[in-house]
Amino acid sequence: VSGRPILFIDPHWPAEGQSSWWEFHVHVGRTQAGGFALPGLPFVGLGYTDGVAWAGTAGGADSSDAFELRGNPENPDQYRYDGRWRDMEIREAVVRVKTAAGETEDRTIRIRESLHGPIILEQDGRVVAGAICGARDTTRLEQWLEMNRAQSAEELRSALRMDQASLLNLTYATRDGHFGYIQAGMCPRRGSGPYNMIGLTDGTRSETNWQGRIPFDELPQLHDPETGWLQSCNTAANYVTEGQTIRQEDFSPGV
């Protein structure tokens, strides 16, 4: 009746226990927001400002791959790439471990890393590297800070263009009458070689390697649908309301 959308949220998160969310408000300058977040986080994860409300469910893009490498039988710290042996990056990490006796001891772990990512499995002569898009990003809190300051749909989308919301199907509504759905990403732009979403991808050739990442504006999203409603229960963009023409083939693999 008012012309303003109503946003309902049900994140299916426990109300008690170590993984429960806490409800709070934050009032710091132009950061004025309320909602829920994991304990210890300084900004609202799911909630609202004076102009925008947003909620999220699990989902999102396929942001990781496993690349099978060809190791050098004469040097385990090398792998084949574009016809040449390439050195792995070697580093060590010290981890404090609690022993069965209840004491702690420092253990040194040797980490080998390919250009795809760290070696996660080596067995029966097969070497596998794991790749996670955005694994080294350090601006996640900056994005959520900007979301906590957003007052319009465009300001919320501007914050999301920082691409720090992995595995999140986000719905939003605004005080000035807009609403929508965004399948957030951190999704790599995959190479032209064969791509295997649930198996191993050939890591010996540059054409199968990632070629950057999918920008926010190319991710599946829907704004102000004519139906006047949408719902997201861990669903893709073509299921959130009626009459949509969004197709999987319209997007890059893994989105």
C-alpha positions as CSV (number, residue, x, y, z in Angstrom):
1,V,0.0,0.0,0.0
2,S,2.8,2.4,0.9
3,G,4.9,1.5,-2.2
4,R,7.7,0.4,0.0
5,P,8.9,-3.2,0.1
6,I,8.9,-5.4,3.2
7,L,11.9,-7.6,3.8
8,F,11.6,-10.8,5.9
9,I,14.8,-12.6,7.1
10,D,15.2,-16.2,8.3
11,P,18.9,-17.1,8.2
12,H,18.5,-20.5,9.7
13,W,21.2,-19.8,12.3
14,P,21.2,-21.2,15.9
15,A,19.9,-18.9,18.6
16,E,22.3,-20.4,21.2
17,G,25.7,-21.9,21.4
18,Q,29.2,-21.0,20.1
19,S,28.1,-20.4,16.5
20,S,25.0,-18.3,17.4
21,W,24.7,-14.7,16.0
22,W,24.4,-11.7,18.3
23,E,21.9,-8.9,17.8
24,F,23.2,-5.3,18.1
25,H,23.2,-1.8,16.8
26,V,26.2,0.3,15.8
27,H,26.2,4.1,15.9
28,V,29.5,5.7,14.9
29,G,29.3,8.8,12.8
30,R,27.5,8.0,9.5
31,T,27.7,4.3,10.3
32,Q,24.2,3.7,11.7
33,A,23.0,0.1,11.4
34,G,21.3,-2.7,13.3
35,G,21.0,-6.4,12.8
36,F,23.0,-9.6,13.4
37,A,26.6,-10.8,13.1
38,L,29.0,-13.4,14.4
39,P,30.2,-12.5,17.9
40,G,33.2,-10.2,17.8
41,L,32.6,-8.6,14.4
42,P,32.3,-4.8,14.5
43,F,29.7,-4.4,11.7
44,V,26.3,-5.8,11.0
45,G,26.3,-8.8,8.7
46,L,22.6,-9.1,8.1
47,G,20.4,-6.1,8.9
48,Y,19.4,-2.6,8.0
49,T,20.3,1.1,7.9
50,D,17.9,4.0,7.8
51,G,17.6,3.5,4.0
52,V,18.5,-0.1,3.2
53,A,17.8,-3.6,4.6
54,W,19.5,-6.8,3.4
55,A,19.5,-10.5,4.1
56,G,21.5,-13.4,2.8
57,T,21.3,-17.2,2.4
58,A,24.0,-19.7,1.5
59,G,24.7,-20.2,-2.1
60,G,26.8,-18.0,-4.5
61,A,29.3,-18.9,-7.1
62,D,31.7,-21.8,-7.5
63,S,34.8,-20.0,-6.2
64,S,37.4,-22.8,-6.0
65,D,39.0,-25.4,-8.2
66,A,41.5,-28.3,-7.8
67,F,44.3,-28.3,-10.4
68,E,46.2,-31.5,-11.0
69,L,49.9,-30.9,-11.6
70,R,52.7,-32.9,-13.1
71,G,55.5,-33.1,-10.6
72,N,59.2,-33.4,-11.4
73,P,60.3,-37.0,-10.4
74,E,63.8,-35.6,-9.9
75,N,62.7,-32.6,-7.9
76,P,59.5,-32.7,-5.8
77,D,59.6,-28.9,-5.5
78,Q,59.0,-28.4,-9.3
79,Y,56.0,-28.9,-11.5
80,R,55.4,-28.8,-15.3
81,Y,53.8,-25.7,-16.7
82,D,53.6,-24.8,-20.4
83,G,56.4,-27.3,-21.3
84,R,58.9,-26.2,-18.6
85,W,59.7,-27.1,-15.0
86,R,58.6,-24.4,-12.7
87,D,59.8,-23.9,-9.1
88,M,57.2,-24.0,-6.3
89,E,57.2,-21.2,-3.7
90,I,58.4,-22.7,-0.4
91,R,57.6,-21.3,3.0
92,E,57.4,-22.6,6.5
93,A,54.8,-22.0,9.2
94,V,55.1,-22.7,12.9
95,V,51.9,-24.1,14.5
96,R,51.5,-24.6,18.2
97,V,49.8,-28.0,18.8
98,K,48.3,-29.5,21.9
99,T,49.7,-33.1,22.4
100,A,47.9,-36.1,23.9
101,A,49.7,-35.4,27.1
102,G,48.0,-32.1,27.4
103,E,51.1,-30.1,26.7
104,T,51.9,-27.9,23.7
105,E,54.7,-28.0,21.2
106,D,55.7,-26.0,18.2
107,R,55.6,-27.9,14.9
108,T,57.0,-26.5,11.6
109,I,55.0,-27.2,8.5
110,R,56.6,-26.9,5.1
111,I,54.2,-25.3,2.6
112,R,54.7,-25.7,-1.1
113,E,52.7,-23.4,-3.4
114,S,52.1,-23.4,-7.2
115,L,50.8,-20.5,-9.2
116,H,47.3,-22.1,-8.8
117,G,47.6,-22.3,-5.0
118,P,49.1,-24.5,-2.3
119,I,49.6,-28.2,-2.7
120,I,46.7,-29.9,-0.9
121,L,47.3,-33.5,-1.9
122,E,50.1,-35.7,-3.0
123,Q,49.5,-39.4,-3.4
124,D,50.5,-42.2,-5.7
125,G,52.5,-39.8,-7.9
126,R,49.6,-37.4,-8.3
127,V,50.0,-33.7,-7.1
128,V,46.9,-31.5,-6.6
129,A,46.9,-27.8,-5.9
130,G,43.9,-26.0,-4.4
131,A,42.7,-22.6,-5.7
132,I,40.3,-20.3,-3.8
133,C,39.3,-17.0,-5.4
134,G,39.9,-14.1,-3.0
135,A,41.7,-16.2,-0.5
136,R,44.3,-13.4,0.1
137,D,41.8,-10.5,0.0
138,T,42.0,-8.3,3.0
139,T,39.1,-5.9,2.5
140,R,36.2,-7.9,3.7
141,L,35.5,-5.6,6.7
142,E,35.8,-2.5,4.5
143,Q,32.9,-3.9,2.3
144,W,30.7,-4.6,5.3
145,L,31.5,-1.2,6.7
146,E,30.2,0.4,3.4
147,M,27.1,-1.8,3.5
148,N,26.5,-0.6,7.1
149,R,26.6,3.0,5.7
150,A,24.5,2.4,2.6
151,Q,21.3,4.5,2.2
152,S,20.1,3.4,-1.2
153,A,20.2,0.4,-3.6
154,E,23.0,2.0,-5.6
155,E,25.1,2.6,-2.5
156,L,24.6,-1.0,-1.4
157,R,25.5,-2.3,-4.8
158,S,28.6,0.0,-4.8
159,A,29.7,-1.7,-1.6
160,L,29.2,-5.1,-3.1
161,R,31.3,-4.3,-6.1
162,M,34.3,-4.7,-3.8
163,D,33.5,-8.4,-4.3
164,Q,34.1,-9.6,-0.7
165,A,30.8,-11.5,-0.2
166,S,31.7,-15.1,-1.1
167,L,29.0,-17.7,-1.2
168,L,26.1,-15.4,-0.4
169,N,22.7,-15.0,-2.1
170,L,21.7,-11.5,-1.0
171,T,18.2,-9.9,-1.1
172,Y,17.7,-6.3,-0.3
173,A,15.0,-3.7,0.0
174,T,15.2,0.1,0.3
175,R,13.2,2.8,1.9
176,D,12.6,4.6,-1.5
177,G,10.9,1.5,-3.0
178,H,13.5,-0.7,-4.6
179,F,14.3,-4.3,-4.0
180,G,16.3,-7.1,-5.6
181,Y,18.4,-10.2,-5.5
182,I,22.2,-10.6,-6.1
183,Q,24.1,-13.9,-6.3
184,A,27.4,-12.6,-4.9
185,G,30.6,-14.1,-6.2
186,M,34.3,-14.0,-5.7
187,C,34.2,-16.1,-8.8
188,P,37.2,-16.6,-11.0
189,R,37.1,-16.1,-14.8
190,R,38.1,-19.5,-15.9
191,G,40.4,-20.2,-18.8
192,S,39.5,-21.6,-22.2
193,G,40.7,-25.1,-21.5
194,P,38.4,-27.9,-20.2
195,Y,36.8,-27.0,-16.9
196,N,35.7,-29.6,-14.3
197,M,33.5,-28.2,-11.6
198,I,33.6,-31.2,-9.3
199,G,36.7,-33.0,-10.4
200,L,40.3,-32.1,-11.3
201,T,41.4,-29.5,-13.8
202,D,44.6,-29.7,-15.8
203,G,47.1,-27.5,-14.2
204,T,50.0,-28.0,-16.6
205,R,48.8,-25.4,-19.2
206,S,48.3,-21.7,-19.0
207,E,45.0,-21.8,-21.0
208,T,43.3,-23.7,-18.2
209,N,44.4,-21.2,-15.5
210,W,42.2,-18.5,-14.1
211,Q,42.1,-15.2,-16.0
212,G,41.2,-12.8,-13.2
213,R,37.7,-12.7,-11.7
214,I,34.1,-12.1,-12.7
215,P,33.2,-8.4,-11.9
216,F,30.2,-7.8,-9.8
217,D,28.0,-6.4,-12.7
218,E,28.3,-9.7,-14.6
219,L,27.0,-11.8,-11.7
220,P,23.4,-13.1,-11.7
221,Q,21.1,-10.5,-10.2
222,L,17.6,-9.1,-10.4
223,H,16.4,-5.7,-9.5
224,D,12.8,-4.4,-9.1
225,P,11.0,-7.4,-10.8
226,E,7.6,-6.6,-12.2
227,T,6.0,-9.4,-10.1
228,G,6.5,-7.2,-7.1
229,W,8.0,-10.0,-5.0
230,L,11.0,-12.3,-4.7
231,Q,12.2,-15.0,-2.4
232,S,15.5,-16.6,-1.8
233,C,15.9,-19.9,0.0
234,N,19.4,-20.9,-1.1
235,T,18.2,-20.6,-4.7
236,A,19.7,-19.3,-7.9
237,A,18.5,-16.1,-9.6
238,N,16.1,-17.8,-12.1
239,Y,14.1,-19.2,-9.1
240,V,13.5,-16.1,-7.0
241,T,10.4,-15.0,-8.7
242,E,8.2,-15.8,-11.7
243,G,8.7,-15.1,-15.4
244,Q,12.5,-14.8,-15.4
245,T,14.6,-15.4,-18.5
246,I,18.0,-15.8,-16.7
247,R,19.8,-18.8,-18.1
248,Q,22.9,-20.5,-16.9
249,E,24.5,-20.4,-20.4
250,D,24.3,-16.6,-20.2
251,F,27.1,-16.5,-17.6
252,S,30.7,-17.7,-17.2
253,P,31.3,-21.2,-15.9
254,G,30.9,-21.5,-12.2
255,V,28.7,-18.4,-11.7
